[in-house]
Amino acid sequence: MNAKAWEFRKWLFETDPADLEDMKKQRVDGQPIGEIARNYSISRAELERLFTVNNIHPRKGSLPGLQDRLNARNSGLRASSPYKGSRSLIILKCERDHEFSRTPHSLLTGHTTCPKCYADGYSRSETNCKIILEQITGTHFSKCNPGSIPWLKNELGNHLEVDMLSDELMIAVRYMGEQHYHHVQWMHDSIEEFKHLQNKDRIKRELLESHGYHVIDVPFTVSPSEMQHYLEEKLKNAGIHEVNFRVALFRHHGFMYKCLVRSPYPVECPNQSPREFLDGKKRRSVLALQEIISRIGDHDLPMEPFTSHDYRRASSFSITGLDEASRSSLASMFIDDLIITRYHAGGSHPVPRIADALDEDAVSHDVVLREIFLNDPQAMAIELPAWCSTRMLSGHVDLIRSIDDTRIEICEYKAVPERDFIPHVPQVVAYGMMVNSMIGKAASIAPAEMDVRCLLFNKKVAWSFAMRDASTILNRMLAARESRQPGMQDREDPMPPGTRGKLKK
C-alpha cells in the first residue's frame, strides 16, 4: 500500500461516520467539493477520492434547487430559464431587474454579481449597509478611494481604501466579503495572495485605529434582515447613542423605498368625562397607528397592493386644467375661509422650519425627509407604505407625525413653489384616506372620531387642513375647473375614489 493510500485510509478511520454521510449527502445535493472541504477542514484531494471510491456524484440539478442555493447566499438573484445542466447558461435577474446569463456552476462558485450593476459601481451589500448606517446615525458616510487619505498606505507606500468613513463620528466601516476570511479559488490566484489581503486588512485596521477611528467590520455572513441589528450593536460598542428607530426597505412596482419608523412610545388614554372619552378615542387612533407602523417596520404587511397593477398609486392623483390665476384664487379663498392654515418657515410648525434650515441645494426627498425625521421628535415614520383594499389604492406617505398624542398629520413634501400646491392636494388627501382606513380596520374607529390633518410643504411654507374638510376643498377645486372648461371629462378620475359628491355651494 502506497503512502497516499495509507493516509486516505487513516483519514477515513479517524473521521466521524456521521460527518462522512453528511459530506456524501451535500455532494449529491450539488454542493461544490471545495466548499465541503472548507466546511470540514479537509483537503480537496481526500474528498475527491472519497467520492470517487463511493461513486458519489451530484444529483441532476433543478431550477428550484438552484434558487434555494442562491437565496441561501443572499444573492438577490432570480433564476428564470429552464435548467439544462451545470455548464449550460440560464437567464437571471438581479434586484434592479437587469437580465444576464450565467452557468449554475459559475453561480455556485461565487460569480453572483450582476455585470450591469458592477459597471454602474453598485454593490448590493455595501449599498444596503451604507443606507442603514446613514439612517441610524443621521450622518453621511463617504467612500474613501486610494489616495484620498494620505496616511492610509501599506509598508510599500501603496494607498489603501475604506468602504465607508465618517469623520464626524470617527467611525470606519468595512464590508468584508468571503475572500477576506478564507482562500477563495476564483478570487485568489494563490494562498500567498490571500495572506497578502489579510495582511493589508490588518495594516488598514491598525492605521485607522492609531488615528482615532473606531473600525467596524461587517462580515458577508450578515444577512440583509440582520444588518440593522448588527450595526446597532456595533455602534453602541463604539459609543454612539442608542437609536430609537428602524429602517425597512420596500419595493413598490419596481421602485425601492427606504422607510424609517420610530420605536413605540407610551400614550395614555383617559376615558372619564365625555370630552376625555373623545380624546381617548383620538389617542386610541394614534396608538393604533403606532402599532401599524411597528408591524410595517417588521415587514408585516400585504404585498398585493404594492405589486398588483390593479391598485392605483396615490401619487397619480392630481387636478389639471387650472391656470395660475385660478390656483391663486382658490388658495386665497381656502386660507381666508380658514379651511387651510398657512405656516411660514420661521413660524411655529417644525416641518417647514427644519426644512428651511437645510442647505439651498438640499431639496431631494431623501435629504429633506431624513432631516425632519431625525430632528422632529413627533415624527412617527417617513416613506411609510399605505394601502386601502376597498378602494384599490396604495402608496408611500412621505411623513407621518403625531401631535399631542391625539392628532395625526399626513405630510407630503413637494419641491415646487407654493403657487403649485393646489394640483397636489388630491394626492395628500388620498394618503389621508388610506391612513384613515388602516386605523379604522385596526381599532374599529370611525374617521369622524379621528383627528387627522394633511400637510403640503416645501422648504419655505406649509399648508395644513383637516381631513374632514377634504371633500369641501376637492369639490371647490372641481367646480373651479369645470366652470373654466364645461363638459371636460378626464380619461382617469383625478380625485381619490369616494371623494366626489354633491358640490357644496
ROKOL-655276 format. One record per residue: residue in one letter; z, y, x of N, C-alpha, C in turn. Coordinates in steps of 0.1 Angstrom, whole numbers, plus 5000, padded with zeros to 4 digits. Atoms other than C-alpha are relative to their C-alpha. Example, Ala and Ser with C-alpha at 12.3 -4.5 7.8 and 13.67 -1.06 7.14 Angstrom:
2
A500049885009507849555123500050125009;S500049894991507149895137500850114992;
This chain:
505
M500049885009500050005000500050125009;N500049884991499050345015501150104996;A498949915001501350635018499950084986;K500249935012499850824988500449924988;A499750095011500150524965501549984999;W498650025000503750474976500750124994;E499449885005504650844969499850014985;F500249995014503050824935500949904992;R499250105007504950504926501550055000;K498749954998508150664939500350124990;W499949895010507450974917500249954986;L499950065014506950764886501349944998;F498750065001510150574893501150114997;E499049905001512150894896499950104988;T500349915012510651084866500549944987;D499550045013512351064832498949954992;P501150065009510250834809499650094989;A500349905011510651094781499150115005;D500949904995509051354803498649955002;L501450064998506151124812499349994986;E500750015013505451064775499650144995;D500349875004505651434768498850065007;M501249964992503151504796498849944994;K501250075005500751254782499650064986;K500249945013501151404747499350145001;Q500649874997500451754760498649995004;R501450024995497351634778499049964989;V500850045011496051464747499750114990;D500149885009496651784727499150115007;G500949904994494351964752500750105010;Q499449914990496952134775499449985013;P500650014986495352214809501049935010;I499150084990496651994838500850105008;G499249904992497652304858501250054993;E498949955008499752434830501149904999;I499050105001501552104826500749985013;A499550014987502052074863501150115003;R499149894998503752414864501349984992;N498950025009505952334834501049905006;Y499150114996507352024851500250005016;S499849984985507252154888499549885008;I500550124992505051864900498650045005;S501349964995501751864919498949964990;R501150035009498451864901499449875003;A500550134996497351564922500749884993;E499250115006500251344909499749994985;L500250005015499551454873498649944997;E501450055002495751384876500049845001;R500050144997496551034890500749934988;L499350065012499050964861499049984989;F500950005012496451054835498849905002;T501150094997493650854853500449864998;V499550135001495750544856500249954986;N499750045014496750554819498950034991;N501149975008493350664807500350104989;I499649895009494750984792498950115001;H501049895000492151234781500350094988;P499849915012492251544758499349954988;R500650035012491551474722498950104997;K501149915003488351624709500650134993;G499449875005489151994702499650034986;S500449955013489052174669500350154999;L499849865001488952534658501550044997;P498649975003492452534642500949975012;G499250034988493952374673499950115010;L500249894990492352634695500750134995;Q499449885005493552914672501550005002;D498550024997497152774674500350045014;R499749974985496952794712499950155003;L500149864998495653144711501150084994;N498949935006498353254687501349985008;A498850034992501053094709500050095012;R500149914988499753314738500050144996;N500049865005499953634716498750075005;S501249944995496353694725499450104990;G500649915009495453874693498549974996;L501450035002492053694692499949914988;R500350095012490453524661498749935003;A501250084997488053234667499349984986;S500750015013485353214640498949905000;S501150105001482352994650500449865002;P499650144999482352614649500349965015;Y499650064987484052424678499049895003;K500950104995481452224697500449925012;G499550064988483252144729500750105009;S499249914991485452294756499150095008;R500949924992482452424775498950074992;S501049935009480452554745500550134996;L499649875004480552924736500450004986;I499649985014482453024705500150154998;I499949865003482453364688501550044997;L498749955002485753564689500050144996;K499749865004487153884675501350045005;C498749944995489854104691500650084989;E499349935011492354314672499250134996;R500849885004489854604673498749964995;D501250065007487254384657498750015009;H501150024991485054364688499649855001;E500450144999482954044689499549975014;F500550044987482353854721500149855001;S500150154999481753494733500849955012;R499350074989483953264755500049854997;T499850145002484252894760501549974998;P498650045001487552724749500749985013;H499450024986488152614785500450135007;S499849874994487852974797501250074993;L498949945007490253094770501449945004;L498850074998492852834777500550005015;T499649984986492852914814500350145003;G499449864999493853274807499050114998;H501049895002490553464801499950044986;T500049975014491553614768499850154998;T500249865001490753984775498650034994;C501349965005488054144753499350095010;P500749924990485354284776499850144996;K500249865004484754594754501350085001;C498749934998488554674753500250035015;Y499749984986488754624790499150115006;A500949904995485754854796500550144995;D499449875006487555124774501350035007;G498749984994490655094796501149974991;Y499050035010492554944767500749875003;S499250124997495354694775500949984988;R499350025012496754554743501550005001;S498550014999500254464755500650125006;E499549874994500654774777500050114990;T500149895010499555004749501149984990;N498950025010501954844724501350045006;C498749974993504754874749500250155002;K499949854998503955244756500350074987;I499849945013503755324719501549994996;I498650025004507155174712501050085009;L499149934991508755334743500050154996;E500149865003507555684733500650034986;Q499449985013508655644697501549995000;I498650024999512055514707500750135007;T499449894992512755794732499550144997;G500549875003510656074719499450075012;T500449944987509356124754498749935004;H501350054995505856084769500249925013;F500050084988505355804794498650005005;S501449994995502355854817499749895010;K500550114990500355604838499850075013;C500249944987500555684875499149925008;N501050074992497455584893500350015015;P499750004985497455504931499750145005;G500249874994497955834950500650114992;S499449895008499556034921501450025004;I498749984994502955974937499949985015;P500250014986502756054974500949905007;W499150084992505755854985500049854995;L500150145005504855534965498949935006;K501050074992503055334991500749895008;N499450114993503555005009500050025015;E499849994985504154935046498750035007;L501349974994500454965053499450144997;G500449875004500255305037499150014988;N500850005012498355195006500850044988;H499349945011499355384975500149904988;L499850095011500755194945500050074987;E500049945013500555254908501249964992;V498950035010503155254879499450004986;D500650015013502255144844500450114991;M499449905009504555384825501250075007;L498949924993506755664840500450124992;S499549885007508955934825500950075011;D499249924990510156204850501250064992;E498949945008512356344821501249915000;L499050105001514256024817500349935013;M499950074987513855904853499949854998;I500250145003512555564840498649965003;A501450064997509655354853500049864993;V500250135007508355064832498849935005;R501150084995506154784845499849894990;Y500450125008504354544822499649895010;M500250114990504454214842499249894993;G500850115005501653974834500449875007;E499650134995501753604841499849995015;Q500350014986500253654876501250055009;H498949954992503453834887501149905002;Y498950104999505653524882499749875006;H500350124994503753234894498550005004;H501450014995500453134911499049974988;V501050025011497553174885498749985007;Q501150044992494552994899498850104998;W501249925002491853214883500350155003;M499749874996493653534893500350025015;H499650004986494853444928499149915008;D500850084992492453314955500849905008;S499150094992495453154973501450034997;I498649985001499153114974500450135007;E499749894992499253385001499850134992;E500349885008497653634977501150024989;F498949995010500253554950501350065007;K498849954993503053614976499950145004;H500249864997501453944986500350084988;L499849935012501554054950501550014997;Q498649995002505253964947500750095010;N499549914990505954154979499850144996;K500449875005504154454965500950054989;D499149975011506254434933501450045005;R498749974995509454424954500150145007;I500049874994508454724975500050114990;K500249905011507454924944501450024993;R498749995006510854854928501050075009;E499049944991512854944959499750155002;L500349864999510955274963500350084988;L499649935012511355374927501550024999;E498549995001515055294927500650095010;S499549914989515555474960499850154997;H500249875004514155784944500650044986;G499249975012516455764914499549954987;Y500650055013514255584888500749874996;H499550135006515655304866498749924997;V501250085001513055034867500249894989;I500050105010512354824836498849915001;D501150095000510154514839499949934986;V500250065013508654384806499149875003;P500850124997507554014811499049974989;F501150045010504453874794500549914989;T499550095010506653634775500650074988;V499449925011508053914753498950024990;S501149995011506053884720500150144994;P500049875007505054194700501150024990;S498849995009507754114674501350025007;E498849984993510354114701500150125009;M500149894991509154414720501050114998;Q499149895003511254684703501449965004;H498650044997514554494706500249995015;Y499950024986513854404742500150145007;L500049874994513054774751501350084997;E498849935003516054904732501249965008;E498950054992518454674751499950055014;K500249954987516854774784500350155002;L499849865000517055144776501550034999;K498549985001520755114766500649975014;N499450034987521454954800499750115010;A500449894992519655254815500750134997;G499249885004522055494797499350084990;I500749935010519555604771500849984987;H499250015012521355684738499549904990;E500450105009521355424711499050064989;V501049965010518355454688500449974986;N499650025014518655484651498849984991;F501250035008515155394640499249895007;R500850114996512555124643498550044999;V501549985000508755114650499449874994;A500850115006506454894629498550045000;L501549984999502654864634499449934988;F500650065011500554814603498550035001;R501549985000496754774597499650024985;H500449975014495154934566498550025001;H501550005000491454854561499450025014;G500550004987490954814598500650115009;F499449904992492955124609501449975003;M498650034996496255094628500850124998;Y499049905003499255294617501349965007;K498750024994502555344636501050064991;C499049965009505355354611501450015007;L498649994995508855484621500950014988;V499050005011511755404598501450025005;R498649974996515255544601500949894996;S499050105003518155304602500850054987;P499349965012520155294569501250095003;Y498849924998522855554564500849994986;P499250015012525755554538499750114990;V500249905011525155724504501049964989;E499050035011527955744479499450034986;C500549995013527355704442501150024989;P498949975010530055874420499349994986;N500550025013529555794383501050054989;Q499049975009532355974365499550094988;S500549915010531056274345498649984997;P501450015003527656294327499150055011;R500849944990526456524354500049915013;E499850094988527856294382499249874997;F500750125003526256004363498550025003;L501449974997522856164365499850015015;D500249994985523356254402500149865006;G499950144995524455884407498749934999;K501350065001521055774394499150055011;K500849944989519456014418500349945013;R499550064988521555874446499549865001;R500450145000520655524435498549995004;S501450004996516955614438499850025015;V500149984985517555734474500449875007;L499650134994519455414481498949894999;A501150105002516655204466498850035010;L501149964991514055394487500449965014;Q499550044987516255334518499849855002;E500150144999516254964511498549965001;I501550024999512454964505499550025014;I500449964987511955144538500549905010;S499450104991514254894556499249875000;R500850125001512254604543498650015006;I501349974994508954764552500150005016;G499850004986510354814587500149865006;D500050144996510854434588498749934996;H501350065004507154384577500149924987;D499850075012508454264543499350084989;L500849925010505654404520498749924997;P501250085003502554264502498850055009;M501149964991499354264523498850044992;E501349975008496754274494499750144999;P500449865002497054644488499450075012;F500549944988496154714524498849935006;T501150084995493454454529498949994989;S501050025011491654434495499350144997;H500749885003488954684488500050034985;D499849975014489854664451501050114998;Y499049895001492754904459499350135006;R500649874995491655274462501150075009;R499149924991493155474491500450134994;A499649875006495255764480499450125008;S500649894992493655974508498750044995;S501449975005490355964489500150104988;F499949915011491756184461500050155004;S500149854997490856554462499250064988;I500849935011489356814439499050095007;T501049924995486056974447499450094989;G500749925009483857234431500850134997;L499349875001486357524435499750095012;D500349914988485257824456501350065005;E498849944994487658024477500850094991;A499449915010488358274450500849934990;S499350095010489258004425501349945006;R498950064994491557834450501150105002;S499049894997493258164459500750044987;S499449975013493758244422501049904995;L499150115004495257904414501350005008;A498850004991497657924444500950124996;S499249895004498858274433500749974987;M499450035013499358154397501149905001;F499050104999501357844407501350065007;I498949944993503558054431500750104991;D499449905009504058334406500849944989;D499450075012504958094378501249915005;L498950084994507557924402499849854999;I500350145000505757594399500049955014;I500050044986505157584436500950105008;T499149924992507757714461499350005014;R500649984987506357854494501050035010;Y499149984989508157824527499250045012;H500649964987507358004559500649935011;A499550074988507757864594501450055004;G498749944996510658104600501149994990;G499050015011512458014567500949895001;S499050105001514957764556499649865001;H500450145000512857454553499749955014;P500150054986513057244585498649955004;V501350064996509557084583499050105006;P500949904993507357394589500650075012;R499349944989510057534612499849915013;I500250094989509857224635498650005005;A501550014997506057204633499650135008;D500449884994505757574642500550025015;A499450004986507957524674499149935010;L500850074990505357294689498950085006;D501149934993502657404713498850024991;E501249975009499557564698499049885000;D501050114999497457264710500549874993;A499450135006499857004693499850014985;V500350005015498156974659499749864995;S500350145004497456594658501149954991;H499150065009499156394631501149935008;D499150084992500856164657501150095006;V499149914993502456454676500950074990;V499249925010503556674646501049914993;L499150095007504956384626501149945008;R499050054991506756234655501150105003;E499049894996508456564665500950034988;I499249975012509556624629501049894998;F499150115002510956274626501250005010;L498950014990512956294658500950124999;N499149885001514356644651500550034987;D499549975013514956634614500949874995;P499250125004517956404605499849954986;Q500350045013516856404569498749924998;A501350085000513556234578500349854999;M499850145002513555874565499049915006;A501150094995510155744576498850095002;I501349944999506755854588498949895000;E501150095002503355684581500549874993;L499450115008505155464555498949944991;P500950065010502955214537500550014986;A499649995014503055274499498949944992;W501050065008501355104471500550004985;C499750015014501155074433499049904994;S500950115004499754744420499450034986;T500549975014499454864383498850105000;R501049905000497255154393499049975012;M500950054990495554964422499850115011;L500049904990496455234448500849965012;S499250034988497655214484499750125010;G500249894990498055454513501250005010;H498949994991500355564541500550154999;V499449875002502755854534500450065014;D499749934987502956104563501550005003;L498649974997506656184560500849994987;I499150015012509456094535501450055005;R498749944997512756294535500949984989;S498950005010516056274517500750135001;I499349875000517656594507501349994992;D498650015006521456594500500249874993;D499850135005521256224493499649984985;T500450015014519856294458498550034997;R501449965002516356434462499149935011;I500950074991513356264478498850105001;E501149914997510556474494498849925007;I501250074995507056324499499150115007;C500649904992505356524527498749965005;E501350034995501756544537499550125010;Y500449904990500556724569498550025000;K501449975000497256904568499750115010;A500349904990495857084599498950094995;V500949915006494057334576500750134997;P499449885005494557694566500749984986;E499350015013496857754536499050014988;R501049985011493857864515499349874996;D500750135002492557504518501049894995;F499050105005495757334504499649944987;I500350045014494557324468499349874999;P500750135002491957044472500849885004;H499350124996494556814488501249974991;V498950025009497156844460500049864994;P500150145006495856524442500549895009;Q499650114990496456324474501549995001;V498550014998500156414478500649954986;V499650055013500556354440499949854999;A500250155000499156004444501149935008;Y498950064992501655934472501350014992;G498849995008504456064449500149894989;M500150105010503255834421500349865005;M499750144994503355524444501449995003;V498550014996506855604457500849994987;N499350025013508055654421499949864995;S500250145004506555314412500849905008;M499250094991508155144442501550004997;I498649995003511555284434500449954986;G499850055014511255214397500149854999;K499950155000510554844403501249955007;A498950054992513254814429501450024993;A498749965005516054984410500150024985;S500149985015514955004373500450144996;I499749865002515055384374498750064995;A501249935005512555584353499750125008;P500449884992510555864370500850124996;A499349885005512256124348501550005006;E498650004995515656014363500150025015;M500049984985514556064399499750155002;D500349874996514256394417499149995012;V501050014989511056364437499150125001;R500849884998509256654452498949975010;C501150024991505956684470499950125009;L500149894991505356894501498749995008;L501249994992502057004516500350105011;F499749904990502357174550499050005012;N500749994987500657294582501050055010;K499049964990502257444613500650144997;K499549865003502957784596500650014986;V499549985014503657734559500049864993;A500050125008504557464533500150044985;W499949995014504157424496500849894994;S499150115006506757234476499950014985;F500050005015506557124439500649874996;A499450125006508356874417498949914994;M501050105006506556554406499950024985;R500149985015507456644370499050114996;D501049895002505156954374498649965004;A501350044994502256744389498950014989;S501150005010500356704356499650144996;T500449865003500557074349499150065011;I500849954989499257154383498549955000;L501450064999496356904382499250044988;N500849965012495356994346499550145001;R500549864998495157364355498950005010;M501150014990493057274386498749954993;L501250065007490657064364499450104991;A500549905010490457334338499250115008;A500749904992489557594365498749955005;R501350054995486857374379499049984989;E500950035010485357274346499550134993;S500449875005485257634335498950065008;R501149954991483057714365498849924999;Q501250095001480857404361500149924988;P499950075012480657304325499249865000;G500650135001479856934319500049925013;M500050074987480456844355500749875000;Q499450135000481156474359499949945014;D500050074986482156304392499749864999;R500250144999481055964402501349935001;E498650064998484655894412501050114995;D499049905005487556054394500850055012;P499349954989489156294419501550004998;M498650005003492556254403500649865000;P499450135001495055974406500049954986;P500050055014494855734376501350034993;G498849985008497255824348500450155001;T499649865000497456194357499250094991;R500849925009494656314334500750004986;G499449995013495956424300499550124993;K500549885008495556694274500350125008;L499849884992495057024292501050094993;K499049915005498057244288499650155000;K500449865001497457604277501050085006;
